Amino acid sequence: MKRLAVIVPCYNEEVVIAESYRRTKEVLASLPNPTEIIYINDGSRDKTREMLDNIAANDPEVKVIHFSRNFGHQPAVTAGINNCEADLAIIIDADMQDPPELIPDILALQEKENANVVYCVRKSREGESVFKLFTAKAFYRIMNYMSEVHFPLDTGDFRLVDRKVMNEFDRFKERGKYIRGLISWVGFHQVPFYYEREARIAGETKYPLSKMVKFASTAMLYFSKKPLRLATSLGFISVLVGIVLASWFTLGKIYGFSNAETGWTSIMTSVIFFGGVQLLTVGVLGQYVGILFDEIKARPEYIIDETKNFK
């Protein structure tokens, strides 16, 4: 039987961690596979660390990784994959929006299709605002348009990956990972699993608007060069507009059909337009330069403070 690991990133999850463990453990106990749970404590400031240590002390099949500080959700998932020795791994959040009760069905689909990846597609998303639903749908569709790699729509990090995919993932050295995109980029045999996403059982979302925007920009910039092409196109268009305006004002002065020289509206419009294009172009270039700056420093993606139940 293939060994299964459930990778659970945690950040300030004291109100849900006990129920998350209970439900996940109950599901795993019903499987014939040897199983384990890997919790990654992403620098939580509440009682998450103490609770995870207590769970690990009473259950040798629970492994815990404590970060030295908060590094983020994607580094936490990365640490789980990097330290996983199982044949199969399921990535799931601790808030129970992605029900662990679906694990047997996901395993059955993986075995039936002999799939390397089973990515979970959300048919609905309970407990989320209209704004969150709209922006999420827009994000995935814009990403598919901008990227050279096709990403499954309406998916998150909730998925199963096999040993082959994890081995390839371990080779990635970039710091700003967009994990669901990287797993799609790897290829192999990937199949969808459709499910109804539930509301959080307690606590608050760890992805407010600011983090959503940062996450979306990281995904966009790491997987697409189209923003650079867009900036180039805007520059080209601005040059054409500048030539047309210059010709119009020059001919207008010669033939008397334009009085632009008597006012400042046309001048201000041109300055604002060209200034906006320049700032936009510089901003896009600055984002890519910032990514290069972070990658060249080659700092570790995360730092582990302590582990439990690892050999």
ABEGO torsion letter per residue (X at the ends): XBBBBBBBBBBGAAAAAAAAAAAAAAAAAABABBBBBBBBBBGBABAAAAAAAAAAAABAABBBBBBABBAEAAAAAAAAAAABABABBBBBBAAGABBAAAAAAAAAAAAAAGBABBBBBBABBBGBBAAAAAAAAAAAAAAAAABABBBBBGBBABBBBBAAAAAAAAABABABBBAAAAAAAAEEBBBBBBBBBBBBABEBBABBAAAAAAAAAAAAAAABAAAAAAAAAAAAAAAAAAAAAAAAAAAAAAAGABAAAABAAAAAAAAAAAAAAAAAAAAAAAAAAAAAAAAAAGBBABBBABBBGBX
